[in-house]
C-alpha cells in the first residue's frame, strides 16, 4: 500500500475514532477531554516537508472541525504542532539517527524516552492551544492549566495504549 493511501486511511480512522468514540464519552465535569486525532500528524513520515505537514495538519483539524461544528478550533492547534514537529525531531534525534534509518517516528525508531518526550511535548502544545482557543480568556488560569494537564495525561495514556495494542511495522530505509 502506498504511503499516501496509508496516511489517508490513518487520518480517517483517527478522526472517526475521535468523533464516534471519544467525543461520545461524557467529559469528567467538562474537565478531561481525551484527544487522539492529532496523532495522525505525529506519525507522518520523517521525510514529510514542513509545508506538507502544515497542509496535512490543517486538513486533519478541519476534518474534525467539520464533524464537531467548531470552525478552526482544531485546525489551528494541528497546524501549530505540524509547524513545531520538525524542530522537535531535530532536537530529540541525533544527527545520522533514526530519520536516516526509519520512515516515521515510533518507539522503535526513536527509542522509548525520546518518543515519549516527542509525543508529550506536542500533546501538551496541542491541548494548550485547543483549550486556550476554547476559553479565549485567562480568567480561570488554574482551571485552564488543570484542564490542559489532566487532558494531556489522559491523551498520553491513550497514545501509549495505542502504541502497545497496534504496533506499527517500521520499514527500514535502505540505500537503494
C-alpha positions as CSV (number, residue, x, y, z in Angstrom):
1,X,0.0,0.0,0.0
2,X,1.4,3.4,-0.9
3,X,2.3,5.9,1.9
4,X,-0.4,8.3,0.7
5,X,-3.2,5.8,0.9
6,X,-1.9,4.5,4.3
7,X,-1.8,8.1,5.7
8,X,-5.3,9.0,4.3
9,X,-6.6,5.8,5.9
10,X,-4.9,6.7,9.2
11,X,-6.5,10.2,9.1
12,X,-9.9,8.7,8.5
13,X,-9.5,6.2,11.3
14,X,-8.3,8.7,13.8
15,X,-11.0,11.3,13.0
16,X,-13.7,8.7,13.1
17,X,-12.5,7.2,16.4
18,X,-12.4,10.7,17.8
19,X,-15.8,11.7,16.6
20,X,-17.7,8.5,17.2
21,X,-16.0,7.0,20.2
22,X,-14.0,9.6,22.3
23,X,-16.4,12.5,21.7
24,X,-19.3,10.3,22.9
25,X,-17.7,9.8,26.3
26,X,-19.1,12.4,28.6
27,X,-16.3,14.6,29.9
28,X,-15.4,14.4,33.5
29,X,-17.2,17.5,34.7
30,X,-16.1,19.2,31.5
31,X,-12.6,18.9,32.7
32,X,-11.0,15.9,31.0
33,X,-11.4,15.6,27.2
34,X,-9.3,12.9,25.6
35,X,-8.0,13.6,22.1
36,X,-6.1,11.2,19.8
37,X,-6.8,12.6,16.3
38,X,-3.6,14.7,16.3
39,X,-1.6,11.5,16.5
40,X,-2.0,11.4,12.7
41,X,0.4,14.4,12.4
42,X,2.8,12.9,14.9
43,X,3.0,9.6,12.9
44,X,3.6,11.2,9.5
45,X,7.0,10.1,7.9
46,X,10.2,11.9,8.8
47,X,10.7,12.9,5.1
48,X,7.5,15.0,5.0
49,X,8.3,18.6,4.4
50,X,7.1,21.4,6.7
51,X,4.7,22.8,4.1
52,X,3.1,19.4,3.5
53,X,3.0,18.8,7.3
54,X,1.1,22.1,7.8
55,X,-1.4,21.3,5.0
56,X,-1.9,17.8,6.4
57,X,-2.4,19.3,9.9
58,X,-4.9,21.8,8.6
59,X,-6.8,19.1,6.8
60,X,-6.8,16.9,9.9
61,X,-8.0,19.7,12.2
62,X,-10.6,21.0,9.6
63,X,-12.0,17.4,9.2
64,X,-12.6,17.2,12.9
65,X,-14.0,20.7,13.0
66,X,-16.5,19.7,10.3
67,X,-17.8,16.9,12.4
68,X,-17.8,18.8,15.7
69,X,-19.1,22.1,14.2
70,X,-16.3,24.1,15.7
71,X,-14.7,26.1,12.9
72,X,-11.0,26.4,13.4
73,X,-10.9,25.1,17.0
74,X,-8.9,22.0,16.0
75,X,-7.4,23.2,12.7
76,X,-5.2,25.9,14.5
77,X,-3.6,23.5,17.1
78,X,-3.0,20.9,14.4
79,X,-1.2,23.5,12.2
80,X,0.8,24.6,15.2
81,X,2.0,21.1,16.1
82,X,2.8,20.4,12.5
83,X,4.9,23.5,12.4
84,X,6.9,22.6,15.6
85,X,7.3,18.9,14.8
86,X,10.4,19.2,12.6
87,X,12.1,21.4,15.2
88,X,11.4,18.8,18.0
89,X,12.5,15.9,15.9
90,X,15.8,17.7,15.1
91,X,16.4,18.3,18.8
92,X,15.4,14.8,20.0
93,X,17.0,12.7,17.3
94,X,20.8,12.8,17.0
95,X,22.3,13.6,13.5
96,X,22.5,10.5,11.4
97,X,19.9,9.0,13.7
98,X,16.5,7.4,13.3
99,X,15.3,9.6,10.5
100,X,18.0,8.1,8.3
101,X,17.1,4.5,9.2
102,X,13.3,4.5,9.6
103,X,10.4,6.2,7.8
104,X,8.3,7.5,10.6
105,X,8.5,8.4,14.4
106,X,7.8,5.5,16.7
107,X,9.1,3.9,19.8
108,X,11.3,1.6,17.7
109,X,12.8,4.4,15.6
110,X,13.4,7.0,18.3
111,X,13.7,4.9,21.5
112,X,11.2,5.0,24.4
113,X,12.3,8.1,26.2
114,X,12.8,10.4,23.1
115,X,9.5,9.1,21.6
116,X,7.5,9.8,24.8
117,X,9.2,13.2,25.1
118,X,8.2,14.0,21.5
119,X,4.6,12.9,22.0
120,X,4.3,14.6,25.4
121,X,5.6,18.0,24.2
122,X,3.4,18.1,21.1
123,X,0.4,16.8,23.0
124,X,0.8,19.4,25.7
125,X,1.2,22.1,23.0
126,X,-1.9,20.8,21.2
127,X,-4.1,20.7,24.3
128,X,-2.8,24.1,25.5
129,X,-3.8,25.7,22.2
130,X,-7.2,23.9,22.0
131,X,-8.2,24.9,25.5
132,X,-6.9,28.4,25.1
133,X,-9.0,28.9,21.9
134,X,-11.9,27.3,23.6
135,X,-11.8,29.6,26.6
136,X,-10.3,32.7,24.9
137,X,-9.6,34.2,28.3
138,X,-7.3,33.6,31.3
139,X,-9.9,34.3,33.9
140,X,-9.7,30.9,35.5
141,X,-6.0,30.2,35.0
142,X,-5.8,27.4,37.5
143,X,-8.8,25.7,35.8
144,X,-7.3,26.2,32.4
145,X,-3.9,24.8,33.4
146,X,-5.6,21.9,35.3
147,X,-7.8,21.0,32.3
148,X,-4.8,21.2,30.0
149,X,-2.6,18.9,32.2
150,X,-5.4,16.4,33.0
151,X,-6.5,16.1,29.4
152,X,-2.8,15.7,28.4
153,X,-2.3,12.9,30.9
154,X,-5.4,11.0,29.6
155,X,-4.4,11.5,26.0
156,X,-0.9,10.3,26.7
157,X,-2.3,7.2,28.3
158,X,-4.4,6.6,25.2
159,X,-1.4,7.1,22.9
160,X,0.7,4.6,24.9
161,X,-2.2,2.1,24.8
162,X,-2.5,2.6,21.0
163,X,1.3,2.1,20.6
164,X,1.1,-1.1,22.7
165,X,-2.1,-2.5,21.0
166,X,-1.3,-1.6,17.4
167,X,2.5,-1.6,16.9
168,X,3.4,-0.1,13.5
169,X,5.6,-2.1,11.2
170,X,8.6,0.1,10.7
171,X,10.2,0.0,7.3
172,X,13.9,0.2,7.4
173,X,15.2,2.6,4.7
174,X,17.9,1.1,2.6
175,X,20.3,2.9,0.3
176,X,18.8,1.5,-2.8
